[in-house]
Amino acid sequence: MEPYVHRRQRPLHPYRHGWQHYTQHRDGQHHGHRRRSRRHTLKQQRSPRESLQRSTRYLRGRWPLEIARQIAIGTLLAAALVFVVCSIWGLLTILQARNDLRGAQSEATSLAVDRTQLFTSKGRANASLQIAKMQRGTDNAANLVNNSIPLHVLSWIPFVGQQVDGVTSLVNDFDTTSYQAGTLLSAVNELVKASHGTSISLPLLQILDLRVHQAVTALSPLDRGSGLLIGPIASARNTFDGEITKITGLLSTGGELLNYVGPFLGADGPRTYLLAGENNAEMRDQGAVLSWALITANNGTFTMSHPASVGKLTIRHPAHFRLPFGTAQAFGDLQPEQIWQSVNATADFPLSGAVMAAMYHQRTHLSVDGVIAVDVIALQHVLDVTGAVHVKGISRKEKVTPMNVAYVLLHQLYVLYPKGYEQNKRHDLVSAVATAAVDRMKRHHYDLAYLVDQLAKAARGRHLLVWSRFPVLEAAVTRFGGSGSLTAQSTSVVHLAIESAVAAKLDWYVHTAAFYNVSIDANGGATITAKIVVGNTAPVGCRPHYVCGPDHTNSFVRGQYVARLDLWLPANTLAPGGLSESGLTLVRPVKGVNVMPGHHETLLLTGFIKNAVKNGQFSLQFIPQPGLWPQLTNVTFSAPGWSVSGPSGKTWLLKVPVTDEWQLTH
């Protein structure tokens, strides 16, 4: 039924005379009203006493309730009107703030996508402009939401206020992040400008260290969670929290590195380090140690001296160092406390570094503060920073560059010096390349930030490893991932090493593929089956003899590759013949690797982990062997009777540690 409307009805008339009158209009009931003029005349004719009595009767009737209802309705209408106005106004404010944030986010995304610009002065200048634009955007957005009256009004409304507070905190958190980015970049710029050659400004390094730790303190609480937020606000919050977690993780790692760098560079007094040169053509767990040098550091300046072959450090008796039982059982026959080429057969570089320091002390009666192991790939990263170098004795015309350094050191020099008695000369030339790179740092400008980035990449691939005799510094280098400890981040580790067992340099020709099948049973136990394929691309009749053999001890054909296969699995793995070594379980096949030129060999290993699934989760961390050619790695995962979320059938080249995680529910 249509509502009833008077012929000359005033605005809001149905609501002005009580509930009954409102229902008459609502239900379409025809009714009339006495003319105002008559009521007004009657009212004027009444005496004060009559007016009082009439008012009393009125108040005793149903009209006070109707008046209260009218007031409530009016209040609700007014509140609704205020809510609508504030909502529209607040939405316009948020939209404007979002536009400012979009500009800031665009600059931040550009920085994140192209981080390489941070490694040149020109790139950092451009990054400074981007961060300045980002700060203007976030400042404008923060001012809009913080000074918005309608948003303050809406913040008092339950649930709506939580959404408004979510928007406000997100904008302010973005503003805080952009401010910290500008502060950190400024500190980096100052440090790079004040550092030259092989000298680094320790005061500015300390300032950068302080800024990094302040940034971690400021940014860590910004991971707030979405809570009761909904829709796009919750999505934006979760995205921001994910990014801020990554950023604080990187900054924390950087802080650990900075904690180490100052003392390493002699901030607390002179330091001496043994530099161990590792050969990737003759692999142990890392490359065999064939050359060495000394690095001295004091008050921020470092130098390298005494490069030579390890033949000059030969010792007649094992160093006074007690190997752990599992390590002695697995590698004792290689005499790792006496033979430099065997010292890093174990995957635990904190142990290898300590043994090398003991061996050096026994030979020279001098102590070192730490050991730095570098291989050809690490040297390649250094040459990326310094540029090409010319080394007398390698080639009159050709320079050693990042592109050819592996070929020159691991193939060309063997052709140039094919005889066994000439190898000390070759070792000296390998050391000379590293020395030339350090000397070039002194004479030519290089970007310190780029050097740090390249060294960090080398460390992630285990091509650069560091041991310190000071426990505090060793703990710091372990936390930032440069110690070479397999269990620094996790005990659920898988690490495969193919270790040469022939007196030759055939790893230049060796390629490895590992296929892991992981199966979870109904009780949460994990069976890991590893199929390892080792390929030998050495040509038939391979030469020279020093590279290709045979050694007539383990190999009897030119190019025949003989090696040990060591597979480290998680610490609680049960496996036939398994040993506890380096904090993990070491598994080996019954027979070693024996591959003829142009052929490949397949070996199978297996292990079982009881109660592997914990709290519905299972994970494995795959850590690479730092060879010349990354291992091809494949992982398949099955769990009959479980609902599984996680990767399966993934294949990749294992260059840096990779963690696979699976979520399982019955």
KAKA-V876002 format. One record per residue. RES is the residue in three letters. PSI is psi in degrees with one decimal (none if undefined). D_CENTER is the distance of its C-alpha to the mean C-alpha in whole Angstrom. Layout:
((RES | PSI | D_CENTER) (RES | PSI | D_CENTER))
This chain:
((MET | 137.8 | 69) (GLU | 139.8 | 69) (PRO | 149.4 | 69) (TYR | 136.2 | 72) (VAL | 128.2 | 72) (HIS | 158.3 | 75) (ARG | -39.8 | 77) (ARG | 59.1 | 76) (GLN | 133.6 | 73) (ARG | 159.7 | 71) (PRO | 139.1 | 67) (LEU | 21.3 | 66) (HIS | -42.8 | 69) (PRO | -21.6 | 68) (TYR | 2.8 | 66) (ARG | -7.4 | 69) (HIS | 32.7 | 71) (GLY | 172.1 | 69) (TRP | -43.4 | 68) (GLN | -42.1 | 71) (HIS | -36.9 | 72) (TYR | -42.9 | 68) (THR | -30.6 | 69) (GLN | -46.9 | 72) (HIS | -43.3 | 70) (ARG | -40.6 | 67) (ASP | 5.9 | 70) (GLY | 23.9 | 72) (GLN | 125.9 | 75) (HIS | 135.0 | 78) (HIS | 166.2 | 79) (GLY | 173.3 | 80) (HIS | 145.9 | 80) (ARG | 146.8 | 83) (ARG | 142.7 | 83) (ARG | -38.2 | 81) (SER | -38.3 | 85) (ARG | -44.5 | 87) (ARG | -39.9 | 84) (HIS | -37.8 | 84) (THR | -44.4 | 88) (LEU | -39.1 | 88) (LYS | -37.0 | 85) (GLN | -28.9 | 87) (GLN | -16.5 | 91) (ARG | 149.0 | 89) (SER | 162.5 | 90) (PRO | -36.9 | 87) (ARG | -41.7 | 88) (GLU | -37.5 | 88) (SER | -39.6 | 85) (LEU | -44.6 | 83) (GLN | -40.6 | 85) (ARG | -40.4 | 83) (SER | -38.6 | 80) (THR | -46.0 | 80) (ARG | -36.9 | 81) (TYR | -44.8 | 78) (LEU | -28.8 | 76) (ARG | -13.0 | 77) (GLY | -154.9 | 76) (ARG | -2.5 | 73) (TRP | -34.9 | 72) (PRO | -40.0 | 70) (LEU | -41.3 | 68) (GLU | -39.6 | 68) (ILE | -42.2 | 67) (ALA | -40.0 | 64) (ARG | -41.2 | 63) (GLN | -41.1 | 63) (ILE | -42.4 | 61) (ALA | -44.1 | 59) (ILE | -42.9 | 58) (GLY | -41.5 | 59) (THR | -43.6 | 56) (LEU | -41.3 | 54) (LEU | -41.9 | 54) (ALA | -42.7 | 54) (ALA | -42.0 | 50) (ALA | -41.3 | 49) (LEU | -43.4 | 50) (VAL | -41.7 | 48) (PHE | -44.5 | 45) (VAL | -45.9 | 46) (VAL | -46.2 | 46) (CYS | -37.6 | 43) (SER | -45.8 | 41) (ILE | -45.2 | 42) (TRP | -45.4 | 41) (GLY | -38.8 | 38) (LEU | -41.7 | 37) (LEU | -38.7 | 38) (THR | -44.4 | 36) (ILE | -40.7 | 33) (LEU | -40.1 | 33) (GLN | -41.5 | 34) (ALA | -37.0 | 31) (ARG | -38.1 | 29) (ASN | -41.4 | 30) (ASP | -40.1 | 29) (LEU | -33.1 | 25) (ARG | -41.2 | 25) (GLY | -43.0 | 26) (ALA | -40.1 | 23) (GLN | -35.7 | 21) (SER | -43.2 | 22) (GLU | -40.8 | 21) (ALA | -40.7 | 18) (THR | -40.9 | 17) (SER | -41.2 | 19) (LEU | -42.1 | 16) (ALA | -37.9 | 13) (VAL | -40.4 | 15) (ASP | 73.2 | 16) (ARG | -15.6 | 14) (THR | -23.2 | 16) (GLN | -17.9 | 19) (LEU | -7.2 | 17) (PHE | 10.4 | 18) (THR | 153.7 | 22) (SER | -40.2 | 24) (LYS | -42.1 | 26) (GLY | -40.0 | 22) (ARG | -33.4 | 21) (ALA | -42.5 | 25) (ASN | -40.1 | 24) (ALA | -35.9 | 21) (SER | -41.5 | 23) (LEU | -40.6 | 26) (GLN | -42.2 | 23) (ILE | -36.8 | 22) (ALA | -43.2 | 26) (LYS | -40.6 | 26) (MET | -41.4 | 23) (GLN | -39.1 | 25) (ARG | -42.3 | 28) (GLY | -46.3 | 27) (THR | -35.2 | 26) (ASP | -45.1 | 29) (ASN | -44.3 | 31) (ALA | -42.5 | 30) (ALA | -41.7 | 29) (ASN | -38.9 | 33) (LEU | -49.6 | 34) (VAL | -31.6 | 33) (ASN | -29.5 | 34) (ASN | 14.7 | 37) (SER | 115.8 | 38) (ILE | -47.9 | 41) (PRO | -35.5 | 41) (LEU | -35.1 | 37) (HIS | -40.0 | 39) (VAL | -47.0 | 42) (LEU | -25.2 | 39) (SER | -15.4 | 37) (TRP | -10.1 | 40) (ILE | 126.9 | 41) (PRO | 143.8 | 39) (PHE | -53.4 | 36) (VAL | -41.1 | 37) (GLY | -34.7 | 36) (GLN | -38.5 | 32) (GLN | -41.3 | 31) (VAL | -44.8 | 32) (ASP | -34.9 | 31) (GLY | -42.9 | 27) (VAL | -46.0 | 28) (THR | -46.1 | 29) (SER | -36.2 | 26) (LEU | -43.9 | 23) (VAL | -45.5 | 25) (ASN | -34.5 | 25) (ASP | -38.9 | 21) (PHE | -38.9 | 21) (ASP | -42.3 | 23) (THR | -41.2 | 21) (THR | -44.1 | 18) (SER | -36.2 | 20) (TYR | -44.1 | 22) (GLN | -36.4 | 19) (ALA | -43.6 | 17) (GLY | -39.9 | 21) (THR | -43.1 | 21) (LEU | -43.3 | 18) (LEU | -37.3 | 19) (SER | -41.4 | 23) (ALA | -38.7 | 22) (VAL | -44.9 | 20) (ASN | -43.5 | 23) (GLU | -40.5 | 25) (LEU | -44.7 | 24) (VAL | -41.1 | 24) (LYS | -34.5 | 27) (ALA | -4.7 | 28) (SER | 133.5 | 27) (HIS | 138.8 | 29) (GLY | -124.1 | 29) (THR | 23.1 | 28) (SER | 131.6 | 28) (ILE | 134.2 | 26) (SER | 108.4 | 27) (LEU | -39.5 | 26) (PRO | -43.4 | 27) (LEU | -29.0 | 25) (LEU | -39.1 | 22) (GLN | -38.0 | 23) (ILE | -43.8 | 23) (LEU | -41.2 | 20) (ASP | -44.5 | 19) (LEU | -43.9 | 21) (ARG | -39.2 | 19) (VAL | -45.5 | 16) (HIS | -35.0 | 17) (GLN | -38.7 | 19) (ALA | -41.9 | 17) (VAL | -42.6 | 15) (THR | -38.9 | 18) (ALA | -35.2 | 19) (LEU | -28.3 | 16) (SER | -42.8 | 15) (PRO | -8.9 | 19) (LEU | -8.3 | 18) (ASP | 83.9 | 17) (ARG | -20.8 | 20) (GLY | 155.1 | 20) (SER | -25.2 | 23) (GLY | -122.5 | 26) (LEU | 8.7 | 29) (LEU | 151.8 | 28) (ILE | 163.8 | 29) (GLY | -143.5 | 29) (PRO | -31.3 | 27) (ILE | -45.2 | 26) (ALA | -41.3 | 24) (SER | -44.8 | 22) (ALA | -38.8 | 22) (ARG | -45.4 | 21) (ASN | -40.1 | 18) (THR | -45.2 | 17) (PHE | -44.1 | 16) (ASP | -40.1 | 15) (GLY | -42.7 | 12) (GLU | -40.4 | 11) (ILE | -31.0 | 12) (THR | -42.8 | 10) (LYS | -44.9 | 6) (ILE | -47.5 | 8) (THR | -33.1 | 10) (GLY | -45.2 | 6) (LEU | -41.1 | 6) (LEU | -37.7 | 9) (SER | -42.3 | 10) (THR | -43.1 | 8) (GLY | -37.0 | 11) (GLY | -39.6 | 13) (GLU | -40.5 | 13) (LEU | -43.6 | 14) (LEU | -33.9 | 16) (ASN | -29.8 | 18) (TYR | -37.2 | 19) (VAL | -43.5 | 20) (GLY | -58.7 | 23) (PRO | -35.0 | 24) (PHE | -37.9 | 23) (LEU | 11.3 | 25) (GLY | 27.6 | 28) (ALA | -28.8 | 28) (ASP | 11.2 | 30) (GLY | 169.5 | 32) (PRO | 143.4 | 32) (ARG | 144.9 | 30) (THR | 133.7 | 31) (TYR | 143.1 | 28) (LEU | 121.7 | 29) (LEU | 114.8 | 27) (ALA | 117.1 | 28) (GLY | 121.7 | 28) (GLU | 137.3 | 27) (ASN | 114.5 | 29) (ASN | -8.0 | 27) (ALA | -6.2 | 30) (GLU | 84.8 | 31) (MET | 137.7 | 28) (ARG | -138.4 | 28) (ASP | -43.2 | 24) (GLN | -174.2 | 23) (GLY | 151.7 | 26) (ALA | 137.5 | 29) (VAL | 113.3 | 30) (LEU | -13.7 | 33) (SER | 165.8 | 33) (TRP | 166.1 | 32) (ALA | 172.3 | 32) (LEU | 138.7 | 32) (ILE | 127.0 | 29) (THR | 141.4 | 31) (ALA | 138.4 | 29) (ASN | 124.6 | 31) (ASN | 37.7 | 31) (GLY | -4.8 | 28) (THR | 134.2 | 29) (PHE | 149.6 | 29) (THR | 158.5 | 31) (MET | 139.2 | 31) (SER | 170.5 | 35) (HIS | 40.4 | 37) (PRO | 135.6 | 35) (ALA | 174.4 | 37) (SER | 151.6 | 37) (VAL | -10.0 | 36) (GLY | -25.5 | 40) (LYS | -4.8 | 41) (LEU | 19.2 | 39) (THR | 135.3 | 41) (ILE | 147.4 | 42) (ARG | -24.1 | 45) (HIS | 153.3 | 43) (PRO | 146.2 | 40) (ALA | 156.0 | 38) (HIS | 81.4 | 39) (PHE | 127.7 | 36) (ARG | 115.6 | 36) (LEU | 146.8 | 33) (PRO | 154.0 | 32) (PHE | -48.4 | 34) (GLY | -39.0 | 32) (THR | -42.8 | 31) (ALA | -38.5 | 35) (GLN | -38.2 | 36) (ALA | -38.3 | 33) (PHE | 4.0 | 33) (GLY | -32.7 | 36) (ASP | -14.0 | 39) (LEU | -5.0 | 36) (GLN | 57.4 | 37) (PRO | -12.7 | 34) (GLU | 0.1 | 35) (GLN | -36.3 | 38) (ILE | 119.5 | 37) (TRP | -36.3 | 34) (GLN | -14.7 | 33) (SER | -4.2 | 32) (VAL | -27.3 | 30) (ASN | 35.4 | 27) (ALA | -34.3 | 28) (THR | 150.7 | 26) (ALA | -8.9 | 23) (ASP | 93.9 | 22) (PHE | -30.9 | 22) (PRO | -34.0 | 22) (LEU | -45.9 | 26) (SER | -42.1 | 26) (GLY | -42.8 | 26) (ALA | -38.2 | 28) (VAL | -42.2 | 31) (MET | -41.0 | 31) (ALA | -39.8 | 31) (ALA | -39.8 | 34) (MET | -42.1 | 35) (TYR | -41.3 | 35) (HIS | -40.1 | 37) (GLN | -33.7 | 40) (ARG | -36.4 | 41) (THR | -12.3 | 41) (HIS | 22.7 | 41) (LEU | 148.4 | 38) (SER | 147.7 | 35) (VAL | 154.4 | 32) (ASP | -11.4 | 29) (GLY | 174.3 | 26) (VAL | 134.6 | 25) (ILE | 119.8 | 23) (ALA | 128.0 | 23) (VAL | 143.7 | 23) (ASP | -170.8 | 23) (VAL | -34.6 | 25) (ILE | -37.9 | 21) (ALA | -41.6 | 20) (LEU | -35.3 | 23) (GLN | -41.9 | 23) (HIS | -38.5 | 20) (VAL | -42.4 | 22) (LEU | -25.1 | 25) (ASP | -31.4 | 22) (VAL | -47.8 | 23) (THR | -26.6 | 26) (GLY | 176.1 | 28) (ALA | 151.8 | 30) (VAL | 152.9 | 33) (HIS | 127.7 | 36) (VAL | 120.0 | 37) (LYS | 132.4 | 41) (GLY | -16.4 | 42) (ILE | -53.5 | 39) (SER | 142.3 | 41) (ARG | -30.7 | 43) (LYS | -39.0 | 42) (GLU | 136.4 | 38) (LYS | 157.5 | 35) (VAL | 120.0 | 32) (THR | 169.3 | 29) (PRO | -29.3 | 26) (MET | -31.4 | 27) (ASN | 1.9 | 30) (VAL | -37.9 | 29) (ALA | -43.8 | 28) (TYR | -44.2 | 31) (VAL | -48.7 | 33) (LEU | -29.2 | 32) (LEU | -1.5 | 32) (HIS | -55.7 | 35) (GLN | -42.3 | 37) (LEU | -30.3 | 38) (TYR | -34.0 | 39) (VAL | -37.7 | 41) (LEU | -34.6 | 42) (TYR | 78.6 | 43) (PRO | -14.6 | 44) (LYS | 148.7 | 45) (GLY | -39.3 | 44) (TYR | -9.5 | 46) (GLU | 0.4 | 44) (GLN | -25.8 | 41) (ASN | -36.0 | 41) (LYS | -41.8 | 41) (ARG | -42.4 | 38) (HIS | -41.4 | 36) (ASP | -36.8 | 37) (LEU | -36.5 | 36) (VAL | -46.3 | 33) (SER | -35.1 | 33) (ALA | -33.7 | 34) (VAL | -45.0 | 32) (ALA | -40.7 | 29) (THR | -41.0 | 32) (ALA | -36.5 | 32) (ALA | -42.9 | 29) (VAL | -41.6 | 29) (ASP | -36.8 | 32) (ARG | -32.2 | 31) (MET | -37.8 | 29) (LYS | -37.6 | 32) (ARG | -24.1 | 34) (HIS | 152.2 | 32) (HIS | 137.4 | 29) (TYR | 160.7 | 26) (ASP | 117.1 | 23) (LEU | -39.8 | 21) (ALA | -38.8 | 18) (TYR | -38.7 | 18) (LEU | -46.4 | 18) (VAL | -42.0 | 16) (ASP | -44.0 | 13) (GLN | -39.1 | 15) (LEU | -36.1 | 15) (ALA | -39.5 | 12) (LYS | -42.5 | 12) (ALA | -39.8 | 15) (ALA | -39.1 | 13) (ARG | -34.2 | 11) (GLY | 5.4 | 14) (ARG | 23.2 | 16) (HIS | -14.7 | 18) (LEU | 115.7 | 18) (LEU | 146.1 | 18) (VAL | 135.9 | 20) (TRP | 139.2 | 22) (SER | 141.0 | 24) (ARG | -9.2 | 27) (PHE | 118.9 | 26) (PRO | -38.1 | 24) (VAL | -43.4 | 23) (LEU | -35.2 | 21) (GLU | -38.0 | 20) (ALA | -38.5 | 19) (ALA | -45.0 | 16) (VAL | -28.6 | 16) (THR | -40.9 | 15) (ARG | -34.0 | 12) (PHE | 5.9 | 10) (GLY | 20.7 | 11) (GLY | 6.8 | 14) (SER | -19.0 | 17) (GLY | 10.1 | 17) (SER | 125.5 | 17) (LEU | -30.6 | 17) (THR | 19.9 | 17) (ALA | -37.5 | 14) (GLN | -26.4 | 12) (SER | 155.9 | 15) (THR | -2.7 | 18) (SER | 63.4 | 18) (VAL | 142.0 | 18) (VAL | 123.3 | 19) (HIS | 121.5 | 20) (LEU | 131.7 | 23) (ALA | 129.9 | 24) (ILE | 115.5 | 28) (GLU | 119.7 | 29) (SER | 134.4 | 33) (ALA | 19.0 | 36) (VAL | 146.1 | 38) (ALA | 74.7 | 39) (ALA | -179.8 | 38) (LYS | 54.4 | 35) (LEU | -5.4 | 34) (ASP | -15.6 | 31) (TRP | -30.0 | 31) (TYR | -0.6 | 32) (VAL | 133.4 | 30) (HIS | 141.3 | 28) (THR | 141.0 | 26) (ALA | 138.0 | 26) (ALA | 125.7 | 25) (PHE | 112.2 | 25) (TYR | 128.1 | 24) (ASN | 119.5 | 26) (VAL | 124.3 | 25) (SER | 130.1 | 28) (ILE | 127.3 | 28) (ASP | -180.0 | 32) (ALA | -24.8 | 34) (ASN | 3.5 | 33) (GLY | 11.9 | 29) (GLY | 148.1 | 29) (ALA | 127.6 | 27) (THR | 123.5 | 29) (ILE | 117.6 | 27) (THR | 123.8 | 29) (ALA | 123.0 | 27) (LYS | 114.0 | 29) (ILE | 125.4 | 29) (VAL | 121.7 | 30) (VAL | 118.7 | 31) (GLY | 139.5 | 32) (ASN | 108.7 | 35) (THR | 10.3 | 35) (ALA | 139.7 | 37) (PRO | 152.8 | 41) (VAL | 134.4 | 44) (GLY | 27.1 | 46) (CYS | 140.4 | 43) (ARG | 160.9 | 43) (PRO | 170.6 | 43) (HIS | -39.6 | 44) (TYR | -32.7 | 42) (VAL | -44.3 | 39) (CYS | -10.9 | 40) (GLY | -163.1 | 43) (PRO | 162.6 | 44) (ASP | -3.7 | 44) (HIS | 19.1 | 47) (THR | -56.2 | 45) (ASN | -24.7 | 43) (SER | 147.7 | 43) (PHE | 5.1 | 46) (VAL | 141.3 | 46) (ARG | 129.9 | 44) (GLY | -0.4 | 41) (GLN | 125.3 | 40) (TYR | 121.7 | 37) (VAL | 132.0 | 37) (ALA | 164.0 | 34) (ARG | 145.2 | 33) (LEU | 118.4 | 30) (ASP | 123.3 | 28) (LEU | 115.4 | 25) (TRP | 128.0 | 24) (LEU | 168.4 | 23) (PRO | 152.2 | 22) (ALA | -34.9 | 24) (ASN | 22.3 | 27) (THR | 135.7 | 27) (LEU | 124.8 | 31) (ALA | 146.6 | 32) (PRO | 124.0 | 36) (GLY | 11.7 | 36) (GLY | 142.8 | 32) (LEU | 148.9 | 31) (SER | 111.8 | 29) (GLU | 136.3 | 27) (SER | 29.8 | 24) (GLY | 7.7 | 24) (LEU | -174.8 | 24) (THR | 120.2 | 27) (LEU | 125.1 | 28) (VAL | 138.7 | 30) (ARG | 150.2 | 32) (PRO | 164.1 | 34) (VAL | -40.7 | 38) (LYS | 157.0 | 38) (GLY | -168.9 | 36) (VAL | 133.5 | 35) (ASN | 100.9 | 38) (VAL | 126.7 | 38) (MET | 159.9 | 41) (PRO | 135.8 | 40) (GLY | 9.1 | 39) (HIS | 176.5 | 38) (HIS | 160.4 | 36) (GLU | 142.8 | 36) (THR | 133.0 | 34) (LEU | 147.9 | 33) (LEU | 136.8 | 33) (LEU | 151.7 | 31) (THR | 154.7 | 31) (GLY | 157.1 | 29) (PHE | 133.4 | 30) (ILE | 112.8 | 28) (LYS | 140.1 | 30) (ASN | 46.2 | 29) (ALA | -34.2 | 25) (VAL | 119.8 | 25) (LYS | 123.9 | 24) (ASN | 37.0 | 24) (GLY | 18.1 | 24) (GLN | 148.3 | 21) (PHE | 137.5 | 20) (SER | 155.2 | 17) (LEU | 138.3 | 17) (GLN | 119.5 | 14) (PHE | 120.5 | 15) (ILE | 129.9 | 15) (PRO | 154.6 | 17) (GLN | 133.0 | 20) (PRO | 59.2 | 19) (GLY | -179.6 | 22) (LEU | -40.1 | 24) (TRP | 118.0 | 23) (PRO | 145.5 | 20) (GLN | 131.6 | 21) (LEU | 125.0 | 22) (THR | 135.2 | 21) (ASN | 137.1 | 22) (VAL | 124.1 | 22) (THR | 146.7 | 24) (PHE | 133.7 | 25) (SER | 148.0 | 28) (ALA | 79.6 | 29) (PRO | 131.6 | 33) (GLY | -4.5 | 34) (TRP | 151.8 | 30) (SER | 121.3 | 29) (VAL | 136.9 | 25) (SER | 118.4 | 22) (GLY | 174.8 | 19) (PRO | 152.3 | 19) (SER | 139.2 | 22) (GLY | 20.5 | 24) (LYS | 137.5 | 20) (THR | 135.3 | 21) (TRP | 165.4 | 18) (LEU | 120.6 | 18) (LEU | 96.7 | 16) (LYS | -30.9 | 15) (VAL | 162.8 | 11) (PRO | 136.4 | 11) (VAL | 130.5 | 11) (THR | 125.9 | 11) (ASP | 134.0 | 14) (GLU | 142.1 | 16) (TRP | 138.7 | 19) (GLN | 128.8 | 21) (LEU | 135.9 | 25) (THR | 146.4 | 28) (HIS | none | 32))
